[in-house]
Amino acid sequence: MYHFIVLAYLAVAASATSYFLTVFAPGTEVDGAIINAAGNGFYLSLDGPSTYCPTFVKDCPVVQGTLVKDDLTAMAVEVPGGQQIYTAADGEVRFMSAHSNQMSPGATVGGWFNETVVAAPSTCASGDDAAQPPRFVFDFQPPDRSGAGGVKICPDVPQSARDTGAGYALYVGTRAFNQSFCVDAVGLNLVPRDVEVGAYQYN
């Protein structure tokens, strides 16, 4: 069984142009799952993100998947004004619609940090479990320290997202978090991509 010890954390991830997200939750069914953007939220089990590019744009960027900026506060998009990532009061991680700065009441921005974790020593460890290298993951703590923090992968998703195949939604631990049957992930892997944007905009 995988247990982790936090070594240190940094304010932002290592330098790269953009990143896609996967779940780091060893020993669970969601470990390694790719996270995609749809319906202004983040979900697992989707074939890809929900995107849009208006007809007046002459050269729409090729969709590169769901990509975010290195501090996990914005989507990697071309649309003017960008699309900010925020945390709803209930802990759901969401992103703003294009051409809007509207967030739900009680929402916050930020709280993400880069954390270094290693497997805890074990007298019975053998093989791959005995020599796991340090891992660098993104974890969450509410900016006002009002909640327990941590990354949660939860099965309660809106019907609109479930209709497209989503099986889990991305949440974090806030004071008002009240989801059940969630997987407590160690964190999120930010996998670098050498592209500026992942889509014109995400929907």
C-alpha positions as CSV (number, residue, x, y, z in Angstrom):
1,M,0.0,0.0,0.0
2,Y,1.2,3.5,-0.9
3,H,1.6,6.0,1.9
4,F,3.2,9.4,1.4
5,I,5.2,11.9,3.4
6,V,5.3,15.5,2.4
7,L,8.8,16.8,1.9
8,A,8.3,20.4,0.8
9,Y,6.2,22.6,-1.4
10,L,6.7,25.4,-3.8
11,A,4.4,28.2,-4.9
12,V,4.2,27.1,-8.6
13,A,5.2,24.2,-10.8
14,A,8.4,24.0,-12.8
15,S,8.5,26.2,-15.9
16,A,6.6,25.0,-19.0
17,T,4.2,26.5,-21.5
18,S,1.0,24.6,-20.4
19,Y,0.0,21.4,-18.7
20,F,-2.6,18.7,-18.8
21,L,-3.9,17.2,-15.6
22,T,-4.0,13.6,-14.3
23,V,-5.0,12.2,-11.0
24,F,-2.3,10.8,-8.6
25,A,-4.1,8.4,-6.3
26,P,-2.1,5.2,-6.1
27,G,-4.1,2.1,-5.4
28,T,-7.4,3.5,-6.6
29,E,-9.4,3.2,-9.8
30,V,-8.9,6.8,-10.7
31,D,-5.1,6.8,-10.5
32,G,-3.6,8.2,-13.7
33,A,-7.0,9.3,-15.1
34,I,-6.9,12.3,-17.4
35,I,-9.0,15.3,-16.3
36,N,-11.0,17.1,-19.0
37,A,-12.9,20.4,-19.1
38,A,-16.7,20.3,-19.8
39,G,-19.7,22.3,-18.7
40,N,-17.4,24.8,-16.8
41,G,-16.1,21.9,-14.6
42,F,-13.5,19.2,-14.6
43,Y,-14.3,15.6,-15.1
44,L,-12.8,12.1,-15.5
45,S,-13.8,9.5,-18.1
46,L,-14.5,11.9,-20.9
47,D,-13.0,11.3,-24.4
48,G,-11.9,14.9,-24.5
49,P,-12.8,18.5,-23.5
50,S,-15.7,20.5,-24.6
51,T,-14.4,23.4,-26.8
52,Y,-15.6,26.1,-29.1
53,C,-14.1,28.4,-31.7
54,P,-16.4,31.0,-33.4
55,T,-16.6,31.1,-37.2
56,F,-15.1,34.6,-37.4
57,V,-11.7,33.3,-36.2
58,K,-9.7,32.7,-39.3
59,D,-7.2,30.2,-37.8
60,C,-8.7,28.3,-34.9
61,P,-6.1,26.5,-32.8
62,V,-5.9,22.8,-33.0
63,V,-7.5,21.3,-29.9
64,Q,-4.7,19.9,-27.7
65,G,-6.8,18.5,-24.9
66,T,-7.6,20.2,-21.6
67,L,-4.6,22.4,-20.8
68,V,-4.0,24.8,-17.9
69,K,-1.4,27.4,-16.9
70,D,1.3,26.5,-14.5
71,D,-0.3,28.0,-11.3
72,L,-3.6,26.3,-12.0
73,T,-5.5,29.5,-12.0
74,A,-6.3,29.8,-15.7
75,M,-7.0,27.7,-18.7
76,A,-4.5,27.8,-21.6
77,V,-6.8,29.4,-24.2
78,E,-6.7,31.9,-27.0
79,V,-10.0,33.7,-26.3
80,P,-9.5,37.4,-25.3
81,G,-9.6,37.8,-21.6
82,G,-8.8,34.1,-20.9
83,Q,-10.8,31.8,-18.6
84,Q,-9.9,31.8,-15.0
85,I,-10.1,28.7,-12.8
86,Y,-11.8,29.0,-9.4
87,T,-13.1,26.9,-6.5
88,A,-16.8,27.1,-5.7
89,A,-17.8,27.3,-2.1
90,D,-18.7,23.6,-2.0
91,G,-15.2,22.7,-3.3
92,E,-16.0,22.0,-6.9
93,V,-13.2,23.1,-9.2
94,R,-14.6,25.2,-12.1
95,F,-13.6,27.6,-14.8
96,M,-15.2,30.8,-16.0
97,S,-17.1,31.1,-19.2
98,A,-15.4,33.0,-22.0
99,H,-15.9,36.8,-21.9
100,S,-17.1,36.6,-18.3
101,N,-15.6,37.2,-14.9
102,Q,-18.5,35.8,-13.0
103,M,-18.0,33.2,-10.2
104,S,-20.5,31.6,-8.0
105,P,-21.1,33.2,-4.5
106,G,-18.4,32.3,-2.0
107,A,-15.9,31.2,-4.7
108,T,-12.2,31.7,-4.4
109,V,-9.2,31.8,-6.7
110,G,-5.8,30.2,-5.9
111,G,-4.9,27.8,-3.1
112,W,-2.9,25.4,-5.3
113,F,0.7,24.6,-4.4
114,N,3.4,22.3,-5.7
115,E,4.2,19.5,-3.2
116,T,7.0,16.9,-3.1
117,V,6.0,13.5,-1.8
118,V,7.8,10.3,-1.3
119,A,6.6,6.8,-0.3
120,A,6.8,6.2,3.4
121,P,9.4,3.6,4.5
122,S,8.1,0.1,5.0
123,T,9.8,-2.9,6.5
124,C,7.8,-5.1,4.2
125,A,8.3,-3.1,1.0
126,S,9.7,-5.0,-2.0
127,G,10.2,-4.5,-5.7
128,D,8.8,-1.2,-7.1
129,D,7.2,-0.2,-3.8
130,A,10.6,-0.3,-2.0
131,A,12.3,2.4,-4.1
132,Q,9.7,4.9,-5.3
133,P,11.3,8.2,-6.4
134,P,9.9,11.6,-5.1
135,R,6.8,12.8,-6.9
136,F,5.9,16.4,-7.6
137,V,2.1,16.9,-7.4
138,F,-0.3,19.9,-7.1
139,D,-2.3,19.9,-3.9
140,F,-4.8,22.4,-2.5
141,Q,-5.3,24.4,0.7
142,P,-8.1,27.1,0.8
143,P,-6.5,30.5,0.7
144,D,-8.2,31.5,3.9
145,R,-7.3,28.1,5.6
146,S,-11.0,27.6,6.3
147,G,-11.2,24.0,5.1
148,A,-9.3,20.7,5.3
149,G,-7.9,21.1,1.8
150,G,-6.8,18.2,-0.3
151,V,-7.9,16.9,-3.8
152,K,-11.1,15.0,-3.9
153,I,-12.4,12.9,-6.9
154,C,-16.1,12.6,-6.4
155,P,-18.8,10.5,-8.2
156,D,-21.6,13.0,-7.9
157,V,-21.6,14.8,-11.3
158,P,-24.3,16.8,-13.0
159,Q,-26.6,14.8,-15.3
160,S,-25.5,17.0,-18.3
161,A,-21.9,15.8,-17.7
162,R,-22.9,12.2,-17.0
163,D,-24.7,12.1,-20.3
164,T,-21.3,12.7,-22.0
165,G,-19.7,9.9,-20.1
166,A,-18.2,11.7,-17.1
167,G,-17.9,9.4,-14.1
168,Y,-16.2,11.7,-11.5
169,A,-15.8,15.4,-10.8
170,L,-12.8,17.3,-9.4
171,Y,-13.3,18.8,-6.0
172,V,-11.1,20.1,-3.2
173,G,-11.6,20.3,0.6
174,T,-13.4,23.5,1.5
175,R,-15.4,24.4,4.6
176,A,-18.7,23.8,2.8
177,F,-17.5,20.6,1.1
178,N,-20.2,17.9,1.6
179,Q,-19.7,15.2,-1.1
180,S,-19.7,11.5,-0.2
181,F,-17.9,8.4,-1.5
182,C,-15.0,10.5,-2.9
183,V,-11.5,9.3,-3.5
184,D,-8.9,11.3,-1.5
185,A,-6.1,11.8,-4.1
186,V,-2.5,12.6,-3.1
187,G,-2.7,15.4,-5.7
188,L,-2.7,16.2,-9.4
189,N,0.0,15.5,-11.9
190,L,0.8,18.5,-14.1
191,V,2.1,17.0,-17.3
192,P,4.0,19.7,-19.4
193,R,3.1,20.4,-23.0
194,D,5.2,22.6,-25.3
195,V,2.2,24.5,-26.7
196,E,0.7,27.9,-25.8
197,V,-3.0,27.0,-25.9
198,G,-5.1,23.9,-25.7
199,A,-8.2,25.4,-27.5
200,Y,-9.7,28.7,-28.5
201,Q,-12.0,28.4,-25.5
202,Y,-13.4,25.7,-23.2
203,N,-17.1,25.3,-22.6
